[in-house]
Amino acid sequence: QFVFEEHVMKMDVPAPPLLLIGMEGFWGTVLSITVMYPIGYFMPGDDHGSYEDPFNTWAMLMNSKNIQFAFVLYFFTIFFYNLFAVLVTFELSSVWHAILDNFRPITVWVTDLVIFYYINPLFGEVWTTYSYIQIAGMAVLLYGTAIYNAPNDGSLLLEGQWWAFGIDLRDEYDAIRREKEEAEADAKWESKRQEFKRTRSSFMESPRISIHTQALRGIGAQHN
């Protein structure tokens, strides 16, 4: 999905991020109403004889202020989540989207801990022995994110330090920097070339137009 979103927003006729979000929401709604809801309704279950009764869901939504408030809150939360997620893909890449998306469960886990210990112990999550494994996983994730975008600014460079575990990528970093500098130089040269081409075209065409216009005016004056 992330790669497809990047392709759609960066192809020859790109789709704006908000249009992409709207189309995803539109087709998701259509598929839910025409496919998923009928399947859930006709499958046997405990919800008035169905696995999921959409009519019962609608009745509860219409008759409960709490559900209406939760629905509106969830709607805007998901909207802004999808908006910022697509903007990450648009401004950076689908790979960065996938990396940063892994921080979502970490954020939820920390929030659950805060709720349990500082707000209400009936909710949230308690710290257990296995929480140390989650901490270790979070450290690996942060480490991978820090070294992924090297040697760009803000990255963690692997140049033989203790955190690099003996890995030295100085040569690779130098090659990447040279390629980046060459690409920037080529882009500047192309920009100057296009600017010179426009200036030269304007300089060369203006006298011809002026002479042609003067000739037509002279012919018109002779006829008069």
Residue, then its C-alpha position, 0 to 999 in steps of 0.5 A: q500500500f505504501v509503495f502504491e501511494e508513493h507511485v500515485m503521488k509521484m507519477d507523471v500526473p500525480a494525485p494530491p495527498l488529500l485526493l488520495i486520502g479521499m479516494e481511499g476512504f471512498w472505496g473503503t466505504v463502498l467495499s464495506i457497504t456492498v461486501m463486508y456488511p452483507i457478509g457479516y449480516f448473513m453469517p450466523g452469530d450472536d448479534h441478533g442472529s448475525y455475526e455483525d448486525p449493521f442495523n443494530t449498530w446504526a440504532m445504537l449510534m442514533n440513540s447513544k451520545n457516548i457512541q456519537f462522541a466516540f465516533v466523531l473523535y475516532f473519525f477525526t483521529i483516523f483522518f489526521y493519522n492518514l493525512f500525516a502518514v500520506l504526507v510522510t510518503f509524499e515528502l520522504s518515501s514509502v520506506w520512511h512511512a513503513i519505518l515510522d509506522n512501527f512507532r505506532p504500537i510503541t506509542v500505544w504501549v507507553t500510553d497504556l502504561v501511563i493510563f494504568y499507573y497515573i490515570n485509572p488502573l482499571f484501564g491501560e497495561v501493567w508492567t510485566t517481565y515481558s515488558y523488558i522484551q518490548i523495551a529491547g525491541m523498541a531500542v532495535l527499532l530506534y537504532g535501525t531508524a537512526i542508521y537507515n538514512a545515513p550519511n544524511d544529517g541527523s543519522l547515526l554513522l557506522e564508522g567503527q564505533w562501539w555502537a557500530f559493532g565493528i562495521d565501518l561504512r566510511d567508503e560507502y558514505d563517501a561514495i553516497r556523498r559524491e553521488k549526491e554532490e554530482a546530482e546537485a551539480d547536474a541539477k544546477w547545470e540543467s537549471k542554468r542551461q534552461e535559463f540561458k536557453r530561455t534568455r537566448s530565445s527571447f534575445m534572438e526572437s525579439p529583433r525578428i518580431s520587431i523588424h517584421t512588425q516595422a515592415l508590416r507597418g511600412i507596407g500599410a503606410q504605403h497603401n494609405 
